[in-house]
Amino acid sequence: MRKKILFIIPYIPYPLDSGGNQAFFNMVEYLRHKMAVSVLLYPETGRRMQDVESLKKIWDNVDFFIYTPKTKTVRLPKIKHPFYYKWLQKIHASVTRKMNRQQIWTDETGEVVDLVRGKSTLFSSCFQPLDQGYVEYVSQVAHSGFDIIQVEFYELLSLGFLLPENVQTIFVHHELRYIRNEKEITLFREQTAGDRMLFHIAKDFERSALLKYKDVIVLTEVDRKIMEDFIGRKDHIYTSPAVVQVGDRLEQPFVPVQSGRLTFVGSEDHFPNLDAVAWFCHEVIPHLRKRHFSFTLQVIGKWRGECINRLQSEYPELKLVGYVEDLGSFLKGSVAVVPIRIGSGMRMKILDAVLSKVPFVTTAKGVEGIDFKDGEDCLIVDDPAGFAEAVIALSSNPQLQRQLVTHAEDSLRQVYNPGQMQERRLAVYEQILGDKVG
């Protein structure tokens, strides 16, 4: 009889327009043929429910538990003159857009807005109460006779406090939150005593919540070693990297970089991506301009906020591409830039670059957890001027491009095989259960 596993995640893992969605989808796509898989989801909008329905058609042997909150009746005010009201709404929208365009990206003192502080996860890293109905639903489903219950992403970390004791419980830590907070707080323009206090409170919460799970999975060996020290034990912590689909991508030909074409992969809703693009614009682009380097930075993914609009107005070299159906083909002929400064875990954008045979420039934080070396697999630079010089040097040197791409591909083949990664996760479940799976 197949072992029963329940996945609980805060996002709808479809469509496959982000690295996180791809990684979760690829793992479940493999496991659903080995185990009896169930997924608990909370689609908060009609659009997300449509995505769930699309996913159900693909995963025809997966059981879906869908939480639907009870709708509350809201009494709307009556409108005296509907046509006049609609006219006022149009005027209001137009005036709002004009007012936004007049805003300068500074605060009341004239200083540039502290983007990192404004977007930092520090202020949402302590215990955040979940929807009470959702909590009750999770508790009910969790007591339905599963062998393993696996929770993913920090937003749901606190569920460990309500999961049944007689089940093997796993938390998959995609990004160690206190490590991210630790880096973000150093990037604040001004660090207060309250910031430091909040950091330690959040860190203690993260540790205590993790200890409520019987096992923890992280994506890299770097994170595993950090986790051992963090929660004070070496057992029941496993490394299981994210999985991307390779297909025939490694067999595709290498395409030299087209003049001045740079690419960045990642959506705005993951703040390290916004920070990376903002840092590249504010710090690196001025150096590229001084060198009279003509370029376009194509940003791939969902971007629609005020921050990116302001960046575009100040840096016209920035072009928003949106979702790309065939990412590998689109990336070809570009230099991928990965100017990540914040976070932990595994950078799917780097795997995408290597699989697409695209040379890339990154920071040490961006390549952390993946065994790629500076000058052999990629170029690794942390300071803005050096990053700009690396981009210029790589863009104009086809021989270096090919050399880095070839070596990175060889390194990836040695340490990262998607099939082996999937089998590795299955082996983790077998070790946890003490029994054969699949």
C-alpha positions as CSV (number, residue, x, y, z in Angstrom):
1,M,0.0,0.0,0.0
2,R,1.4,3.4,-1.0
3,K,2.5,5.8,1.8
4,K,0.2,8.8,2.1
5,I,1.8,12.3,2.1
6,L,0.0,15.6,2.5
7,F,1.7,18.8,1.2
8,I,0.5,22.1,2.7
9,I,1.7,25.3,0.9
10,P,0.6,28.9,1.0
11,Y,0.8,29.5,-2.8
12,I,-0.9,28.0,-5.8
13,P,1.9,26.2,-7.7
14,Y,0.5,26.9,-11.1
15,P,1.1,28.3,-13.7
16,L,4.8,27.6,-13.8
17,D,5.9,31.2,-13.9
18,S,8.3,31.3,-11.0
19,G,11.2,29.2,-9.7
20,G,9.3,28.2,-6.6
21,N,6.3,27.0,-8.6
22,Q,8.5,25.0,-11.0
23,A,10.4,23.3,-8.1
24,F,7.3,22.3,-6.3
25,F,5.5,21.1,-9.4
26,N,8.5,19.0,-10.6
27,M,8.8,17.3,-7.2
28,V,5.1,16.4,-7.0
29,E,5.0,15.4,-10.6
30,Y,7.6,12.8,-9.7
31,L,6.3,11.8,-6.3
32,R,2.7,11.3,-7.4
33,H,3.8,8.1,-9.2
34,K,5.5,6.8,-6.1
35,M,3.2,7.8,-3.2
36,A,-0.4,8.7,-2.5
37,V,-0.1,12.5,-2.8
38,S,-2.6,15.1,-1.4
39,V,-2.2,18.8,-1.5
40,L,-3.9,21.4,0.7
41,L,-4.4,24.8,-0.9
42,Y,-6.0,28.1,-0.2
43,P,-7.0,29.9,-3.4
44,E,-7.9,33.4,-2.3
45,T,-9.4,34.6,-5.6
46,G,-11.4,33.3,-8.4
47,R,-8.4,33.5,-10.7
48,R,-6.3,31.3,-8.3
49,M,-9.2,28.8,-8.2
50,Q,-9.0,28.6,-12.0
51,D,-5.3,27.8,-11.7
52,V,-6.2,25.0,-9.2
53,E,-8.7,23.6,-11.6
54,S,-6.0,23.6,-14.3
55,L,-3.7,21.8,-11.9
56,K,-6.3,19.2,-11.1
57,K,-6.5,18.2,-14.8
58,I,-2.7,17.6,-14.9
59,W,-2.5,15.8,-11.5
60,D,-5.3,13.5,-12.0
61,N,-4.2,11.1,-9.3
62,V,-3.6,13.7,-6.6
63,D,-6.2,14.5,-3.9
64,F,-6.9,18.2,-3.5
65,F,-8.1,19.7,-0.2
66,I,-9.3,23.2,-1.0
67,Y,-10.0,25.7,1.8
68,T,-12.8,28.1,1.0
69,P,-13.5,30.7,3.6
70,K,-17.1,31.6,4.4
71,T,-18.2,34.7,2.6
72,K,-19.5,37.6,4.6
73,T,-22.3,39.8,3.3
74,V,-21.2,43.3,2.8
75,R,-23.8,46.0,2.5
76,L,-22.7,48.6,-0.1
77,P,-24.0,52.2,0.1
78,K,-26.6,53.3,-2.3
79,I,-25.5,55.7,-5.0
80,K,-27.8,58.8,-5.5
81,H,-26.7,59.5,-9.1
82,P,-24.9,56.4,-10.7
83,F,-23.7,58.2,-13.9
84,Y,-22.4,61.1,-12.0
85,Y,-20.6,58.8,-9.5
86,K,-18.9,56.9,-12.4
87,W,-17.7,60.2,-13.8
88,L,-16.2,61.1,-10.4
89,Q,-14.5,57.7,-10.2
90,K,-12.8,58.3,-13.6
91,I,-11.7,61.8,-12.5
92,H,-10.3,60.3,-9.2
93,A,-8.4,57.6,-11.0
94,S,-6.9,60.2,-13.5
95,V,-5.9,62.6,-10.7
96,T,-4.4,59.7,-8.7
97,R,-2.2,58.7,-11.6
98,K,-1.0,62.3,-12.2
99,M,-0.3,62.7,-8.5
100,N,1.8,59.5,-8.4
101,R,3.8,60.7,-11.4
102,Q,4.7,63.9,-9.5
103,Q,6.0,62.0,-6.5
104,I,9.8,61.8,-6.1
105,W,11.3,58.7,-4.6
106,T,12.4,60.5,-1.4
107,D,10.9,60.9,2.1
108,E,9.9,64.1,3.9
109,T,13.6,64.9,4.7
110,G,14.6,64.7,1.1
111,E,16.5,61.5,1.6
112,V,16.1,58.6,-0.7
113,V,13.4,56.2,0.6
114,D,14.9,53.2,2.5
115,L,13.5,50.5,0.2
116,V,15.0,47.7,2.2
117,R,13.4,48.8,5.4
118,G,10.1,49.4,3.7
119,K,10.0,45.9,2.1
120,S,11.9,44.0,4.8
121,T,10.5,40.7,6.1
122,L,11.8,41.6,9.6
123,F,8.5,43.2,10.5
124,S,6.4,40.2,9.5
125,S,8.7,37.5,10.8
126,C,7.2,37.1,14.3
127,F,4.1,34.9,14.8
128,Q,1.4,36.1,12.4
129,P,-2.1,34.7,13.2
130,L,-3.6,32.7,10.3
131,D,-7.2,32.8,9.2
132,Q,-9.1,30.9,12.0
133,G,-11.2,29.0,9.6
134,Y,-8.1,27.9,7.7
135,V,-6.4,26.7,10.9
136,E,-9.4,24.6,11.8
137,Y,-9.5,23.2,8.2
138,V,-5.8,22.3,8.3
139,S,-6.3,20.6,11.7
140,Q,-9.2,18.6,10.4
141,V,-7.4,17.4,7.2
142,A,-4.2,16.7,9.1
143,H,-5.9,14.2,11.3
144,S,-7.1,12.1,8.2
145,G,-4.5,9.4,8.4
146,F,-1.4,10.6,6.6
147,D,2.0,9.0,7.0
148,I,3.8,12.3,6.3
149,I,2.6,15.9,6.5
150,Q,5.0,18.4,4.8
151,V,4.6,22.1,5.2
152,E,6.5,24.6,3.0
153,F,7.4,28.3,3.2
154,Y,7.8,30.5,6.2
155,E,4.3,31.9,6.0
156,L,3.0,28.6,7.3
157,L,5.8,27.7,9.7
158,S,3.5,28.1,12.7
159,L,1.3,25.2,11.6
160,G,3.8,22.9,13.3
161,F,2.2,23.8,16.6
162,L,-1.1,22.1,15.6
163,L,-0.1,19.0,13.5
164,P,-0.8,15.6,15.1
165,E,2.0,14.0,17.1
166,N,1.5,10.5,15.6
167,V,2.4,11.7,12.1
168,Q,5.9,12.3,10.6
169,T,5.9,16.1,10.1
170,I,8.4,17.9,7.8
171,F,9.1,21.6,7.2
172,V,10.8,22.5,4.0
173,H,12.8,25.7,4.6
174,H,13.3,27.3,1.2
175,E,15.0,30.4,2.8
176,L,16.2,30.7,6.3
177,R,14.3,33.7,7.5
178,Y,16.7,34.9,10.3
179,I,19.6,34.8,7.8
180,R,17.6,37.0,5.4
181,N,16.6,39.4,8.3
182,E,20.2,39.5,9.5
183,K,21.3,40.7,6.0
184,E,18.4,43.1,5.5
185,I,18.9,44.8,8.8
186,T,22.5,45.6,7.9
187,L,21.2,47.3,4.7
188,F,18.8,49.6,6.6
189,R,19.9,53.3,6.3
190,E,19.5,53.5,10.1
191,Q,19.3,50.6,12.5
192,T,17.3,51.1,15.7
193,A,17.3,49.3,19.0
194,G,13.7,48.3,18.2
195,D,14.9,46.7,15.0
196,R,17.5,44.6,16.8
197,M,15.0,43.6,19.5
198,L,12.5,42.5,16.8
199,F,15.2,40.6,15.0
200,H,15.9,38.5,18.1
201,I,12.2,37.9,18.9
202,A,11.7,36.7,15.3
203,K,14.7,34.5,15.5
204,D,13.5,32.8,18.7
205,F,10.1,32.2,17.1
206,E,11.6,30.6,14.0
207,R,13.7,28.3,16.2
208,S,10.9,27.2,18.5
209,A,8.5,26.7,15.5
210,L,11.1,24.6,13.6
211,L,11.5,22.4,16.7
212,K,7.8,21.5,16.5
213,Y,8.5,19.5,13.3
214,K,10.1,16.1,13.5
215,D,12.3,16.7,10.4
216,V,13.5,19.7,8.4
217,I,14.5,19.8,4.8
218,V,16.7,22.6,3.4
219,L,17.9,23.1,-0.2
220,T,21.6,23.4,0.2
221,E,24.5,22.1,2.2
222,V,25.3,25.7,3.3
223,D,21.8,26.0,4.8
224,R,22.0,22.5,6.4
225,K,25.2,23.5,8.4
226,I,23.6,26.8,9.4
227,M,20.4,24.9,10.5
228,E,22.4,22.5,12.6
229,D,23.8,25.3,14.7
230,F,20.6,27.2,14.7
231,I,18.3,24.6,16.2
232,G,21.1,22.8,18.1
233,R,21.0,19.3,16.6
234,K,22.5,17.4,13.6
235,D,19.9,14.7,13.2
236,H,16.7,14.9,11.3
237,I,18.0,17.7,9.0
238,Y,18.2,16.8,5.3
239,T,19.5,18.5,2.2
240,S,17.2,18.1,-0.8
241,P,17.8,20.6,-3.7
242,A,15.0,22.0,-5.8
243,V,14.4,20.4,-9.1
244,V,14.1,22.0,-12.5
245,Q,13.2,20.3,-15.7
246,V,16.3,19.8,-17.9
247,G,14.7,18.0,-20.9
248,D,17.0,18.6,-24.0
249,R,18.1,22.1,-22.8
250,L,21.7,21.1,-22.2
251,E,21.8,19.7,-25.8
252,Q,20.9,23.1,-27.3
253,P,23.7,25.0,-29.0
254,F,25.5,27.9,-27.3
255,V,24.6,31.3,-28.7
256,P,27.1,34.2,-28.2
257,V,25.9,37.3,-26.4
258,Q,24.2,39.9,-28.5
259,S,25.5,43.4,-28.0
260,G,24.5,44.8,-24.7
261,R,21.7,42.4,-23.9
262,L,21.3,41.6,-20.2
263,T,18.6,39.5,-18.6
264,F,17.3,39.1,-15.0
265,V,14.8,36.3,-14.1
266,G,12.5,36.7,-11.0
267,S,9.3,38.3,-9.9
268,E,8.7,41.4,-7.9
269,D,6.7,39.7,-5.1
270,H,10.0,38.1,-3.8
271,F,11.7,41.1,-2.3
272,P,15.3,39.9,-2.9
273,N,14.5,40.2,-6.6
274,L,13.3,43.8,-6.2
275,D,16.3,44.7,-4.1
276,A,18.6,43.1,-6.7
277,V,17.1,45.1,-9.6
278,A,17.0,48.3,-7.6
279,W,20.7,47.8,-6.5
280,F,21.7,47.1,-10.1
281,C,19.9,50.3,-11.3
282,H,21.1,52.7,-8.6
283,E,24.6,51.3,-8.1
284,V,25.7,49.4,-11.3
285,I,24.1,51.3,-14.1
286,P,25.9,54.6,-13.3
287,H,29.2,52.8,-13.8
288,L,28.0,51.2,-17.1
289,R,26.9,54.7,-18.3
290,K,30.3,56.2,-17.4
291,R,31.9,53.5,-19.6
292,H,29.5,54.4,-22.4
293,F,28.3,50.8,-22.4
294,S,25.1,50.6,-24.4
295,F,22.7,47.9,-23.0
296,T,19.2,46.8,-22.2
297,L,18.3,45.0,-19.0
298,Q,15.3,42.7,-19.8
299,V,13.5,41.7,-16.6
300,I,11.5,38.5,-16.8
301,G,8.6,37.8,-14.5
302,K,5.7,39.6,-12.8
303,W,6.5,43.3,-12.1
304,R,3.8,45.9,-11.7
305,G,4.5,47.9,-8.5
306,E,5.2,51.6,-8.0
307,C,8.9,50.9,-7.3
308,I,9.6,49.3,-10.7
309,N,7.6,52.1,-12.4
310,R,9.9,54.7,-10.8
311,L,13.0,52.7,-11.7
312,Q,11.9,52.5,-15.3
313,S,11.3,56.3,-15.4
314,E,14.8,56.9,-14.1
315,Y,16.6,54.1,-15.9
316,P,15.1,53.6,-19.4
317,E,17.5,50.8,-20.1
318,L,15.2,48.7,-17.9
319,K,12.6,46.7,-19.9
320,L,9.8,44.6,-18.4
321,V,9.2,41.4,-20.4
322,G,6.6,39.7,-18.2
323,Y,6.1,35.9,-18.2
324,V,8.1,34.0,-21.0
325,E,6.7,30.7,-22.2
326,D,10.1,29.3,-23.4
327,L,12.6,30.8,-20.9
328,G,15.6,28.9,-22.2
329,S,15.1,30.2,-25.8
330,F,14.5,33.7,-24.6
331,L,17.7,33.8,-22.4
332,K,20.0,32.8,-25.2
333,G,22.2,35.5,-26.6
334,S,22.2,37.4,-23.3
335,V,24.4,37.9,-20.2
336,A,22.3,36.8,-17.1
337,V,22.8,39.1,-14.1
338,V,22.1,37.8,-10.6
339,P,22.9,40.8,-8.3
340,I,21.3,39.1,-5.3
341,R,22.2,40.6,-1.9
342,I,19.6,39.1,0.4
343,G,18.4,35.6,1.4
344,S,19.4,32.0,1.5
345,G,18.5,28.8,-0.3
346,M,18.9,27.9,-3.9
347,R,18.8,30.4,-6.8
348,M,16.7,28.8,-9.5
349,K,17.6,31.7,-11.9
350,I,21.2,30.5,-11.9
351,L,20.2,26.9,-12.8
352,D,18.0,28.4,-15.6
353,A,21.1,30.3,-16.9
354,V,23.3,27.3,-16.9
355,L,20.7,25.0,-18.5
356,S,20.1,27.7,-21.2
357,K,23.9,27.9,-21.8
358,V,23.9,31.5,-20.8
359,P,27.0,33.1,-19.1
360,F,26.2,35.0,-15.9
361,V,27.6,37.5,-13.5
362,T,26.5,37.2,-9.9
363,T,27.3,38.1,-6.3
364,A,28.7,35.7,-3.7
365,K,25.2,35.7,-2.1
366,G,23.6,34.9,-5.4
367,V,25.7,31.8,-6.0
368,E,25.7,30.7,-2.4
369,G,24.8,27.0,-2.0
370,I,25.7,26.1,-5.6
371,D,29.3,25.0,-6.1
372,F,30.2,27.4,-8.9
373,K,33.6,29.1,-8.9
374,D,34.6,32.6,-10.0
375,G,36.4,32.7,-13.3
376,E,35.6,29.1,-14.0
377,D,31.8,28.8,-14.1
378,C,30.8,32.4,-13.9
379,L,32.0,35.8,-12.7
380,I,31.4,36.6,-9.0
381,V,31.6,40.3,-7.9
382,D,30.1,42.1,-5.0
383,D,31.0,45.8,-5.5
384,P,29.1,47.9,-8.1
385,A,32.1,49.0,-10.1
386,G,33.5,45.5,-10.3
387,F,30.1,44.1,-11.3
388,A,29.8,46.7,-14.1
389,E,33.3,45.8,-15.3
390,A,32.5,42.1,-15.3
391,V,29.3,42.7,-17.3
392,I,31.3,44.7,-19.9
393,A,34.1,42.3,-20.1
394,L,31.9,39.3,-20.5
395,S,29.6,40.9,-23.1
396,S,32.5,41.6,-25.4
397,N,34.4,38.3,-25.1
398,P,32.7,35.3,-26.9
399,Q,35.6,33.1,-26.0
400,L,35.1,33.8,-22.2
401,Q,31.4,33.3,-22.6
402,R,31.8,29.9,-24.2
403,Q,34.4,28.9,-21.6
404,L,32.2,29.8,-18.6
405,V,29.1,28.2,-20.1
406,T,30.9,24.9,-20.9
407,H,32.6,24.7,-17.4
408,A,29.3,25.6,-15.6
409,E,27.5,22.9,-17.6
410,D,30.1,20.3,-16.7
411,S,29.9,21.3,-13.0
412,L,26.1,21.1,-13.1
413,R,26.2,17.6,-14.6
414,Q,28.5,16.4,-11.8
415,V,26.5,17.8,-8.9
416,Y,23.0,18.3,-10.1
417,N,21.0,15.6,-11.9
418,P,17.2,16.2,-11.7
419,G,16.5,12.5,-11.6
420,Q,19.0,11.9,-8.8
421,M,17.5,14.9,-6.9
422,Q,14.1,13.4,-7.0
423,E,15.3,10.0,-5.9
424,R,17.2,11.7,-3.1
425,R,14.0,13.3,-1.8
426,L,12.3,9.8,-2.0
427,A,15.2,8.4,0.0
428,V,14.7,11.1,2.7
429,Y,11.1,10.0,3.0
430,E,12.1,6.4,3.3
431,Q,14.6,7.3,6.0
432,I,12.0,9.3,7.9
433,L,9.4,6.5,7.7
434,G,11.9,3.7,8.2
435,D,10.2,1.9,5.3
436,K,10.4,1.5,1.5
437,V,8.4,4.0,-0.5
438,G,7.2,3.6,-4.1
